[in-house]
């Protein structure tokens, strides 16, 4: 059963990555990156355990949507929370690969 769940999670991540590749043309910053400098800054601030702002939460939600997550209350998501966790892994990957040169560390 655990192997089945891992396989399902891997397929969800792959689907989100592929969706991100297709959708990225319309939402990615002009440089071809997935996250804008503002999103990188806000995601770094959220990871610093400082009190979060509404703008930082908004940037996080935008990044999760870019990764394929749809938090709409009208969307009955049978895969919640797996799809949210998969989108979070994608955003974490983007953050590690795209934002590290923009954040002090």
C-alpha positions in Angstrom: 0.0 0.0 0.0 2.8 2.4 0.9 4.5 1.7 -2.5 1.2 2.5 -4.3 0.9 5.8 -2.4 4.5 6.7 -3.3 3.9 5.9 -6.9 0.7 7.9 -6.9 2.6 10.9 -5.3 5.4 10.6 -7.9 2.8 10.7 -10.7 1.1 13.7 -9.2 4.5 15.5 -9.0 5.3 14.6 -12.5 1.9 15.8 -13.7 2.4 19.1 -11.9 5.8 19.6 -13.3 4.6 18.9 -16.8 1.6 21.2 -16.2 4.0 23.9 -14.9 6.1 23.5 -18.1 3.0 24.0 -20.3 1.5 26.8 -18.2 4.8 28.6 -17.5 4.8 30.3 -20.8 1.9 32.5 -19.7 2.8 33.1 -16.1 6.6 32.9 -15.8 8.6 36.0 -15.6 10.3 37.0 -18.9 13.6 35.4 -18.0 12.0 31.9 -18.3 12.0 31.4 -14.5 9.0 30.1 -12.7 9.3 32.5 -9.7 9.6 36.3 -9.9 12.1 38.1 -7.7 9.2 39.3 -5.5 8.0 35.7 -5.1 11.5 34.6 -4.2 11.8 37.4 -1.6 8.4 36.6 -0.1 9.0 32.9 0.0 12.4 33.5 1.7 10.7 35.7 4.3 8.1 33.0 5.0 10.9 30.5 5.6 12.6 32.8 8.1 9.9 32.3 10.7 9.3 36.1 10.9 5.6 37.1 11.2 4.1 36.7 7.7 2.4 39.4 5.8 -0.6 39.1 3.6 1.6 39.9 0.6 3.9 37.1 1.4 1.0 34.6 1.7 -0.3 36.0 -1.7 3.1 35.3 -3.3 3.1 31.8 -1.9 -0.4 31.1 -3.3 0.5 32.5 -6.7 3.6 30.1 -6.7 1.4 27.1 -5.7 -1.0 27.9 -8.5 1.8 28.1 -11.0 2.8 24.6 -9.8 -0.7 23.4 -10.6 -2.6 23.6 -7.3 -6.2 24.9 -7.4 -7.4 26.0 -4.0 -10.9 27.1 -5.3 -13.6 26.1 -2.8 -15.8 25.3 -5.8 -13.3 22.7 -7.0 -14.0 19.4 -5.2 -10.5 18.0 -5.0 -10.5 14.2 -4.4 -6.7 14.3 -4.1 -6.4 16.9 -1.4 -3.9 17.1 0.4 -1.7 15.1 -1.9 -1.9 17.6 -4.7 -1.2 20.5 -2.4 1.9 18.7 -1.0 3.0 17.9 -4.6 2.7 21.6 -5.6 4.6 22.5 -2.4 7.5 20.2 -3.5 7.5 21.8 -6.9 7.6 25.3 -5.4 10.4 24.2 -3.0 12.4 22.9 -6.0 11.9 26.1 -7.9 12.9 28.1 -4.8 16.1 26.1 -4.3 17.1 26.3 -8.0 15.9 29.8 -8.9 16.0 32.0 -5.7 19.2 31.1 -3.9 21.2 33.7 -5.7 18.6 36.3 -4.8 18.4 35.5 -1.1 21.1 36.1 1.5 22.4 32.9 2.8 
